[in-house]
Amino acid sequence: MNFTVSSSQLSSRLQTISRVINSKNPIPVLDCILFELQGNTLTLTASSPDNTLNTSFEVVECSEDFSFAISAKILIDSLKEISEQPLRFEVNKDTLEVNVLYLNGKYSMVAYNADEYPSPAVLGEDSVTIAVPARLLANGISCSLFATAGEDADRRFMSCVYFDFAPDSITLVATDGHKLARCRDCSVTGAEKSAFILPKKPSTLLKNLLGKDDEEEVQIEFDGRFAIFTMGEYKLISRLHDGRYPNYNSVIPQNNPHKLTVDRAALVSALRRVAIFSSQVSLVKLHIEDNKIIVSAQDTDFSTSAEESITCSYDGVPMNIGFRALFLIDILNNIPGQDVIFELADPSRAGVIVPAEQVDKQELLMLLMPMMLTE
């Protein structure tokens, strides 16, 4: 069985889908890429116990239909050293010996039988299908993914992104217990009330796969166990988190009488400079009064301190409130626009942070829990 393919096209697709593969797998065949040839179409598949990513494209001079699996690392590393040129694959169907012929040489390796490769998940009859613009989905994941906890979090939902579909909106939410991001878009209507929890790894894969094309759509199919995302030339199948997501709206303070408007970039710069002088928990204090923010930090163990003043617009009572600098910088870096608005109630309640100008039909909201000040 023989076929010919572009080296750069094959290398690019292999590198993209191989991100699914785990560093340690329960069975050796999961270290491989599955090649499936049907007619002149080559489908490449990479899998882990929880995720599968595949892509299809045309090849030339394909002699017959056949499937086999090859070590992802060996193939990807070897193709990196080859310039753009046709590659000819010659596969012995009996011995599964694979020869890859290029301009001045040849690679030889032994493939796995395709029957050993796990089959992709199949959705149940109660599955839901929703079409979402790729631009919208990419924006929602980008604005929320940073707020997830590490994949080893005690409460697994904190390392996931929550997809909440309603007839009049789509909302993506993520939280690590200290910060929360909620991105709601009302430009897509008609979806039935449904939801699922997508773990961090497939959320990151999806973010990297999505394009910014206004015309491109992503078809999302899901049931209680799996979700399938079909976009352009790729299809991602992911196991969902099977727990319940908490009522995220209940933790967002609704009555925040004190509002502060400040230049986002100026505040980020000040936080970066001042936080250097903070203790290891990177606590910074914001003293807000008379249209001015004084950002300060100190480390009593090393007798270091810093403070910086920034102009703002503030219509509330004087207030001292503490935040973890790294979390606050993360939030500000994930809000678009020049100015942001802080909505505050008192130093013990979470601060709500929103862009001063929301994008049409979108509502972005960030929440950050305060830290206790000792003085």
C-alpha positions, 0 to 999 in steps of 0.5 A, spaced: 500 500 500 502 506 497 501 514 498 504 520 497 503 526 501 506 533 502 511 533 508 510 540 510 502 539 510 503 532 514 508 535 519 503 541 521 497 536 522 501 531 526 504 537 530 497 540 531 493 533 533 499 530 537 498 535 543 492 530 545 497 525 547 499 524 554 506 523 556 504 517 560 499 512 557 496 506 559 497 502 553 503 503 548 498 504 542 496 511 545 503 514 543 501 513 536 498 517 530 492 513 527 493 513 519 486 511 515 486 512 508 480 511 504 480 513 497 485 519 496 483 522 503 488 521 509 485 521 516 490 522 522 487 521 529 491 522 536 488 520 542 488 519 550 484 516 554 479 522 555 480 526 548 481 524 541 483 529 535 483 528 528 484 531 521 483 529 514 486 532 508 487 529 500 493 525 498 495 523 491 497 516 488 493 512 494 493 505 491 488 502 496 484 503 503 488 501 509 489 503 516 495 503 521 498 507 527 505 509 527 509 512 533 508 520 534 514 522 537 519 518 531 515 521 526 514 528 528 521 529 530 524 526 523 519 530 519 522 536 522 528 535 519 525 535 512 524 541 507 518 541 503 517 536 498 513 530 497 513 524 501 512 517 499 509 512 504 510 504 502 506 500 507 507 492 507 500 490 509 503 483 512 509 485 516 506 493 517 513 495 515 513 502 513 518 506 509 518 513 508 521 515 502 524 523 501 528 526 496 535 523 498 533 518 503 529 513 507 526 512 514 524 505 516 519 503 522 514 498 524 507 500 525 502 498 530 495 494 527 490 499 527 485 494 530 489 496 537 487 503 536 481 505 541 475 507 537 472 514 538 466 515 543 459 515 540 454 520 543 447 517 546 440 518 543 439 524 547 445 528 545 444 536 543 447 539 537 448 547 537 452 551 532 456 557 534 460 562 531 468 560 531 469 567 533 464 567 539 467 561 542 474 563 541 473 569 545 469 566 550 474 561 552 480 566 551 476 570 556 475 565 561 480 559 561 485 563 565 481 563 571 481 555 571 485 552 577 491 547 575 488 540 573 490 537 580 485 541 583 481 538 589 475 540 586 475 538 579 470 543 576 475 548 578 480 546 573 474 546 567 470 551 563 463 551 564 458 552 557 451 554 559 447 554 553 440 558 554 435 560 548 437 567 548 445 567 550 451 562 551 455 563 557 462 561 559 464 561 566 471 559 569 473 559 577 479 557 581 475 559 588 479 566 588 477 569 581 471 568 576 470 570 569 464 570 566 463 571 558 456 572 556 454 573 548 447 574 546 448 574 539 446 567 538 439 565 540 435 559 539 439 554 543 435 550 548 437 550 555 443 545 556 450 545 559 456 541 560 463 542 563 469 541 559 476 540 562 482 544 562 486 540 557 480 540 551 479 547 553 486 549 551 486 545 545 479 548 542 482 555 544 488 553 539 484 550 534 479 555 533 480 561 528 477 568 528 474 567 521 467 571 522 464 566 517 466 559 520 462 556 525 463 550 530 458 544 531 458 542 538 454 535 539 454 533 546 450 528 551 452 527 559 459 524 557 462 526 551 462 533 547 464 533 539 467 539 536 467 539 529 471 545 526 474 546 519 479 541 518 479 538 525 474 534 530 475 534 537 472 529 542 472 530 549 470 526 555 466 531 560 466 532 567 461 529 570 460 533 576 455 539 578 457 546 577 455 551 582 451 556 581 456 561 579 451 567 579 450 567 586 457 568 588 457 575 584 455 581 588 449 584 586 449 591 590 456 594 589 455 602 590 462 604 589 464 605 582 471 606 580 474 607 573 481 607 571 486 606 565 487 598 565 494 599 562 496 604 567 494 600 573 497 593 570 504 597 570 503 600 577 501 593 580 507 590 576 512 595 579 509 595 586 508 587 587 516 586 587 516 589 594 510 585 596 511 578 600 511 571 597 503 572 597 504 578 593 498 582 597 497 589 594 493 594 598 489 599 594 487 605 597 482 609 593 480 616 595 479 623 591 479 620 584 486 617 586 488 610 587 495 609 591 497 602 590 502 599 595 505 593 598 511 591 603 515 585 605 516 586 613 521 580 613 526 584 608 523 591 610 522 593 603 516 597 601 513 601 595 507 605 593 505 608 587 499 613 585 494 613 579 489 618 577 482 615 576 474 616 577 471 614 583 464 616 586 465 612 593 467 613 600 474 612 602 476 605 602 482 600 603 482 593 599 487 588 598 488 583 592 493 578 590 497 582 585 498 576 580 490 575 580 489 582 579 494 582 573 491 576 570 484 579 570 486 586 567 490 582 562 484 579 559 479 585 559 479 588 552 479 596 552 482 602 555 478 603 561 476 598 566 470 599 572 471 596 579 464 595 582 466 595 590 461 594 596 466 593 602 473 591 603 471 584 605 466 582 599 469 580 592 470 586 587 467 586 580 471 588 574 468 589 567 470 593 561 468 600 561 465 599 554 462 592 553 462 589 546 456 589 542 451 583 545 457 581 549 457 581 557 464 580 560 465 580 568 470 578 572 470 577 580 476 577 585 476 575 592 479 580 596 485 579 601 485 581 609 489 587 610 493 587 617 493 594 617 
